[in-house]
């Protein structure tokens, strides 16, 4: 029997479904950023997103530069093209892709 090839998109859907089943699952840095941007409804810089994520206890880290960590993660996700949840709206400003 031929083994079915699993795509990256399929893996992402499976991971999202697994997180949805676990109510106590912690959000990833990008997941928390997406929640913050959705709630704010306007573009934000990474420093402001990290402050809101910490205040709402969505995500925390001991990294010395959490805003840089978030910025890097968003930029990596944006390389996915149409699969990215984020878009750049200005220098250092990110928003959610609508739709």
N, C-alpha and C positions, 0 to 999 in steps of 0.2 A: 504494500500500500504506500502511496505517495504521502509524504508528510505535508500538511497544509502550512503554507508560509504565513507567518504572523507579521502584520505590518506595524510600523511604529504607531500609526493612528489607532489601530486595534488595541495595542498595548496601553495607549493613553486612555482609551475608553474603559478598558478593564480596570485600570488603576483608579480612575474617577469613580467607577461603580463600587469598587472596594472601599474607597474613602466614604462614600455616601452611606454605606451599610454600617459604618462605625460612627456612632454619634459622638464618642469621646476622642476621635482621631484629631490630632493637632494639624493645623493648617501648615502648608509649606509657606515659604517666604513669598512665592508668587501667588499662591492662593489667597493669602492674607492681603497682599497688595491689590489683587483684583476686587476683593470685598470692600476695601477702603475706597478705591476709585469709584466703585459702583455707588457706594453710600454718599460720597462727596458730590458726584455728578459733574466734576470738572477736572481738568488736568492738574496734576500735582508733581512736585519734585520728590525725589526719593527720601530726602531727609524728613520732609513733612509726613510722607507715608509711614516711615519707620516710627516716628513719634506717635502717630495715631494708632498704629498696630500695637505698640507697647502700651499705650494708654488703655486700649480696649482688650489687652491681653490676648491678642490674636496670634502674635509671633514675637519671640524674643531670642536674642543671641548674645553670646559673650564676645563676638567678633569686635575688634577694635574700630572697624569702619563699616557698620551695618548698612549705611546708605550706599556705599560703594558696592557692597555685596549684592544689594537689591538691584542697583542700576545694571550691574554686570549680568545678573540673572535675567532681567527684562530684555536687555539687548540680545542675549543668547536666544531667548524665546522668539524675539522678533525675526530672527534669521529663518524661522519656520515658514515665513510668508503668510499665506492665508490661514494657517492653523494657529497663529499667534493671537493671544487675548489682548495684547497691548499695541499701542501705536505711539510714536513720538510726535508731539504737537509743537514743540519748541525746544530751545536749548535747555536741557535738563528736565523737561516736562513730559510726562507720560499720561495717557488716557486709555480707557478701554475701547476696544474696537466694537462698534455697535453692530448688532445683528446677530 
